[in-house]
Amino acid sequence: MALKYRLQSSPLIGKITTKYLLPYGTRQVGDDVVFFNFGYEEDPPMALPLAASDEPNRFGIQLYHRTASQVDLAGKRVLEVSCGAGGGASYITRVLSPTSYTGLDLNPASVELCRKRHQVPGLDFVQGDAQDLPFADESFDAVINVEASHQYPDFARFLTEVARVLRPGGHFLYTDNCRQRWVDMWEAALAEAPLRRISETDINDEALRGLQENTRRAQAQLGRSMPAFLAKIVGRGFRVMDWDLRRAGGISYRLYCFIKD
């Protein structure tokens, strides 16, 4: 099932996309961007305790924390599929104490950048396809996927691969969004997956609130880092993307926890 599309880029295009295009789509700006997700914020605020170095990425981190902390990852072998720029992988490895954490991404440029940026004990990065995971059966205690699966051409195949690499009793910790016109297909694929659903939570409000908070931070940073006329153009681009999210009924953003029996 193709909920959207997947961009299979060359290393050069991958570097351009990673640095310039994906960050603006999620209101992340600057040379140190390591999160590409909407973000997550509760009402009242989640107020997750963070190190000073993590504070600039608060809302992206809160989405990862909310997803990963559905189970205790301490002492576990964890795989993240589509780790992007690796910020979530770094945070979870440092804070939630898995024995090992492997971040996999299709884009070799992203993997190369992650290896340079995130040198944390127990954390490694590999290049690979979400639909053909390069790991043996029952290799991991948990698989994490954050705001990425809508890009996979064969979503059902991805879910089969997740089940294959999980050990019995292992968890799939998952969050993503889907346009309303494709929700029925999304739900059908999840229902047919070789995994048992433990929980499902609508986090639309929290994700959109996180995106709004990222917008505020981005606009402030843009005002300091580029000429006013360019900052105004980018700000207008934000409004265009927000309109796109609302059209066709908007999106459905959900958080799931599955187990392999």
Secondary structure, 3 states (H helix, E strand, C coil): CCCCCCCCCCHHHHHHHHHHHHHHHCCCCCCCCCCCCCCCCCCCCCCCCCCCCCHHHHHHHHHHHHHHCCCCCCCCEEEEECCCCCHHHHHHHHHCCCCEEEEEECCHHHHHHHHHHCCCCCEEEEECECCECCCCCCCEEEEEEECCHHHCCCHHHHHHHHHHHEEEEEEEEEEEEEEHHHHHHHHHHHHHCCCEEEEEEECHHHHHHHHHHHHHHHHHHHHHHCCHHHHHHHHHHHHHHHHHHHHHHCEEEEEEEEECC
